[in-house]
Amino acid sequence: MSRNHTIKLYYDIISPYSFIGFEALLRYRVVWPIDVVLKPICLGGLFRDVGNTPPAVYMAKELQMISRHFGIPMNVPKNFEDFVMKANTVDACRLAIAAQKLRPEKAEEVSRQLFDRFWIDNKPVKSEEDLRECLKRAMVDAPGVEELMGLIKKPEIKEALKKNTKEAQDIGAFGLPWIEVNNAGGGRETYFGSDRLPIIGEFIGQTYHGPLRHLSLF
Ligand SMILES: N[C@@H](CCC(=O)N[C@@H](CS)C(=O)NCC(=O)O)C(=O)O
């Protein structure tokens, strides 16, 4: 049995701060004794259910600075609001869940490729072709690509995305990334945002050394 702290990360590919939180936590897995559990959800559904309509004020400029800080080459399109409002990442998030079920060893890389395509290449992650491209980049084998593309249409995967979204709501989420930390001593805390690693560190008795610490360990 693992004696690590368990961190659940609730995220949606549409959320740029989720991308930062995803990479930040996965990087810290080699720095802190943590297990990271990925929980793709539907941010639109969460906002609707909790009645949140957040303003996108200052986000575009701030994101460019944050991505530099983290060394994640995100691109914030000029038509940022339009880009996000017109996007649909529901099937992308279903694919992230399907990968956890069918190709767990590829699940992280599938999410990463979806985030990369949307937030680095600024390309949609909506059509079958878009999603197939991400699976190929994640080095999923050809039969796996076909199985996963079939699986995202199945009720069990649609339900799993709804279940994760409801679970996030039940633990207080109103935005993303939403992070639940269960420390090894039995304590539990939840956090909103990719910028909470210093206080998460405090909760699990670890020090935060900035966004690039993992690089100095190899
Ligand atoms: N300070 C947080 C901001 C996160 C954030 O603004 N997330 C957006 C989605 S990308 C959200 O859920 N906003 C809801 C709200 O602000 O109420 C961070 O750095 O991660």
The ligand as an SDF file (V2000), in Angstrom:
LIG
                    3D

 20 19  0  0  0  0  0  0  0  0999 V2000
   -5.8450   31.5510   -9.7150 N   0  0  0  0  0  0  0  0  0  0  0  0
   -6.2890   30.3740  -10.4030 C   0  0  0  0  0  0  0  0  0  0  0  0
   -7.3330   30.7880  -11.4370 C   0  0  0  0  0  0  0  0  0  0  0  0
   -8.0430   29.6080  -12.0310 C   0  0  0  0  0  0  0  0  0  0  0  0
   -9.1910   30.0220  -12.9340 C   0  0  0  0  0  0  0  0  0  0  0  0
   -9.4720   31.2050  -13.1190 O   0  0  0  0  0  0  0  0  0  0  0  0
   -9.8840   29.0190  -13.4900 N   0  0  0  0  0  0  0  0  0  0  0  0
  -11.0380   29.2650  -14.3120 C   0  0  0  0  0  0  0  0  0  0  0  0
  -11.1510   28.1920  -15.3820 C   0  0  0  0  0  0  0  0  0  0  0  0
   -9.7760   28.2220  -16.4990 S   0  0  0  0  0  0  0  0  0  0  0  0
  -12.2610   29.1320  -13.4290 C   0  0  0  0  0  0  0  0  0  0  0  0
  -12.6660   28.0540  -13.1150 O   0  0  0  0  0  0  0  0  0  0  0  0
  -12.8210   30.2490  -12.9780 N   0  0  0  0  0  0  0  0  0  0  0  0
  -13.9300   30.2310  -12.0890 C   0  0  0  0  0  0  0  0  0  0  0  0
  -13.9440   31.4010  -11.1620 C   0  0  0  0  0  0  0  0  0  0  0  0
  -12.9710   32.2000  -11.1870 O   0  0  0  0  0  0  0  0  0  0  0  0
  -14.9290   31.5230  -10.4210 O   0  0  0  0  0  0  0  0  0  0  0  0
   -5.0910   29.6810  -11.0560 C   0  0  0  0  0  0  0  0  0  0  0  0
   -4.0130   30.2950  -11.1730 O   0  0  0  0  0  0  0  0  0  0  0  0
   -5.1870   28.5270  -11.4330 O   0  0  0  0  0  0  0  0  0  0  0  0
  1  2  1  0
  2  3  1  0
  2 18  1  0
  3  4  1  0
  4  5  1  0
  5  6  2  0
  5  7  1  0
  7  8  1  0
  8  9  1  0
  8 11  1  0
  9 10  1  0
 11 12  2  0
 11 13  1  0
 13 14  1  0
 14 15  1  0
 15 16  2  0
 15 17  1  0
 18 19  2  0
 18 20  1  0
M  END
$$$$
